[in-house]
């Protein structure tokens, strides 16, 4: 019958290295830590990138005013929103946990042990979450401001998401969990 375990028609996808495990440990812990890290890293990157942007424009002699419209005004607004991310942790932490849990949090259950998919999809979902939020608020300044907010917010979100993917992979350690061999002589513990 098709679909029975151990049959030849149950081939693994190319990215999966081991068969699907019954239970993977530390996923909830990794999701909680990764979502707090996402909130904190977006805040820190917002501060750092905004400081670097203001420093660069100050050196060039053309300071960028707060509330200006246009692409750079939208980027500045996105970095301001990102730096205030920590104050809305009661919204951003559950949103990040939900996005991570429904995307890269399912990878260990599918037998994916390589780090590249965790980094890639963490970055993609981080860019979607932060970029879409800043895009919505940037739209109030016009289309050009929304484009700047989308680019700057997506950049911050992609870096933070990739970091969260790395953190989740490091905490869960799927390669070690999925390749553990139980050599207990006296049966299951």
C-alpha positions as CSV (number, residue, x, y, z in Angstrom):
1,X,0.0,0.0,0.0
2,X,1.4,3.4,-0.9
3,X,2.4,5.6,2.0
4,X,3.6,2.8,4.3
5,X,6.8,3.5,6.1
6,X,9.8,1.8,4.6
7,X,8.3,1.5,1.1
8,X,10.4,2.5,-2.0
9,X,7.8,5.2,-3.0
10,X,8.5,7.1,0.3
11,X,11.6,9.0,-1.0
12,X,12.9,11.9,0.9
13,X,13.3,15.4,-0.6
14,X,16.8,16.4,-1.7
15,X,17.1,18.8,1.3
16,X,16.2,16.3,3.9
17,X,19.0,14.2,5.3
18,X,17.2,11.9,7.6
19,X,13.7,10.4,7.9
20,X,11.1,12.4,9.8
21,X,11.6,12.1,13.6
22,X,8.9,11.3,16.0
23,X,9.8,14.1,18.5
24,X,12.3,16.9,18.3
25,X,13.2,18.6,21.5
26,X,13.8,22.3,22.4
27,X,11.7,23.7,19.6
28,X,9.5,25.8,21.9
29,X,12.5,27.1,23.8
30,X,14.2,28.0,20.5
31,X,11.1,29.8,19.2
32,X,10.8,31.8,22.4
33,X,14.5,32.8,22.5
34,X,14.5,33.6,18.8
35,X,11.5,35.8,18.9
36,X,12.9,37.8,21.8
37,X,16.2,38.0,19.9
38,X,14.3,39.2,16.8
39,X,12.6,42.0,18.8
40,X,15.9,43.1,20.4
41,X,18.0,42.8,17.2
42,X,15.5,44.8,15.1
43,X,15.6,47.5,17.8
44,X,19.4,47.6,17.9
45,X,19.8,47.6,14.2
46,X,17.3,50.4,13.9
47,X,19.4,52.5,16.3
48,X,22.7,51.7,14.6
49,X,21.5,52.1,11.0
50,X,19.8,55.4,11.9
51,X,22.9,56.7,13.6
52,X,25.0,55.7,10.6
53,X,22.6,57.3,8.2
54,X,22.5,60.6,10.1
55,X,26.3,60.4,10.5
56,X,26.8,59.9,6.8
57,X,24.5,62.8,5.9
58,X,26.1,65.0,8.5
59,X,29.6,64.3,7.0
60,X,28.3,65.2,3.5
61,X,26.9,68.4,4.8
62,X,23.3,67.8,4.0
63,X,21.5,66.8,7.2
64,X,18.3,64.8,6.7
65,X,15.4,66.4,8.5
66,X,12.9,64.4,10.5
67,X,9.6,64.1,8.7
68,X,10.9,64.7,5.2
69,X,9.2,62.9,2.4
70,X,10.9,61.0,-0.4
71,X,12.9,57.8,-0.5
72,X,15.4,58.8,2.2
73,X,12.7,60.2,4.4
74,X,10.9,56.9,4.2
75,X,14.1,55.0,5.0
76,X,14.7,57.2,8.0
77,X,11.1,56.7,9.2
78,X,11.5,52.9,8.8
79,X,14.7,53.0,10.9
80,X,12.9,55.1,13.6
81,X,10.1,52.5,13.7
82,X,12.6,49.7,13.9
83,X,14.3,51.3,16.8
84,X,11.0,51.6,18.7
85,X,10.3,47.9,18.1
86,X,11.2,46.9,21.6
87,X,8.5,49.1,23.1
88,X,5.9,47.0,21.2
89,X,7.3,43.7,22.3
90,X,3.9,42.4,23.3
91,X,2.9,42.5,19.6
92,X,6.3,41.8,17.9
93,X,7.4,38.8,20.0
94,X,4.2,36.8,19.4
95,X,4.2,37.8,15.7
96,X,7.8,36.7,15.4
97,X,7.1,33.5,17.3
98,X,4.2,32.7,15.0
99,X,6.1,33.4,11.8
100,X,9.1,31.4,13.0
101,X,7.0,28.6,14.3
102,X,5.0,28.2,11.1
103,X,8.1,28.4,8.9
104,X,11.5,27.4,10.1
105,X,10.2,25.9,13.4
106,X,8.8,23.0,11.3
107,X,12.1,22.3,9.5
108,X,13.4,19.8,12.2
109,X,10.2,17.8,12.0
110,X,10.7,17.5,8.2
111,X,14.3,16.2,8.7
112,X,16.0,19.4,7.5
113,X,19.4,19.6,9.2
114,X,21.4,22.0,7.1
115,X,21.7,25.6,8.3
116,X,21.2,27.3,4.9
117,X,17.4,26.8,4.8
118,X,17.1,28.2,8.3
119,X,19.1,31.3,7.5
120,X,17.4,31.8,4.1
121,X,13.8,31.4,5.4
122,X,14.5,33.3,8.6
123,X,15.8,36.2,6.5
124,X,12.8,36.0,4.1
125,X,10.2,36.1,6.9
126,X,12.1,38.8,8.8
127,X,12.1,41.0,5.7
128,X,8.4,40.3,5.1
129,X,7.4,41.2,8.7
130,X,9.5,44.3,9.2
131,X,9.3,45.5,5.6
132,X,5.6,45.2,5.3
133,X,5.0,47.0,8.6
134,X,7.3,49.9,7.7
135,X,5.8,50.0,4.2
136,X,2.3,50.5,5.6
137,X,3.5,53.4,7.8
138,X,5.6,54.8,5.0
139,X,2.6,54.9,2.7
140,X,1.3,57.9,4.7
141,X,4.2,59.9,3.3
142,X,3.5,58.9,-0.3
143,X,4.7,56.2,-2.7
144,X,8.3,57.3,-2.7
145,X,8.4,57.4,1.1
146,X,6.8,54.0,1.2
147,X,9.4,52.6,-1.1
148,X,12.2,53.9,1.1
149,X,10.5,52.4,4.2
150,X,10.1,49.1,2.4
151,X,13.7,48.9,1.4
152,X,15.1,49.9,4.8
153,X,12.7,47.8,6.8
154,X,13.3,44.8,4.7
155,X,17.0,45.1,5.1
156,X,16.7,45.3,8.9
157,X,14.2,42.4,9.0
158,X,16.3,40.2,6.7
159,X,19.4,40.6,8.9
160,X,17.4,40.0,12.1
161,X,15.6,37.1,10.6
162,X,18.8,35.4,9.4
163,X,20.2,35.8,12.9
164,X,17.0,34.3,14.4
165,X,17.3,31.3,12.0
166,X,20.9,30.8,13.1
167,X,19.9,31.0,16.7
168,X,17.0,28.5,16.3
169,X,19.3,26.1,14.5
170,X,21.9,26.4,17.2
171,X,19.4,25.8,20.0
172,X,17.6,22.9,18.4
173,X,20.7,21.3,16.9
174,X,18.6,19.2,14.4
175,X,21.6,17.3,13.0
176,X,22.6,16.1,16.4
177,X,19.0,15.3,17.5
178,X,18.1,13.5,14.3
179,X,21.2,11.4,14.0
180,X,21.4,10.4,17.7
181,X,21.5,6.6,18.0
182,X,20.2,5.0,21.1
183,X,22.5,2.3,22.2
184,X,20.8,1.5,25.5
185,X,21.2,-2.2,26.2
186,X,18.3,-2.5,28.6
187,X,15.6,-1.0,26.4
188,X,13.9,2.4,26.3
189,X,14.4,4.6,29.4
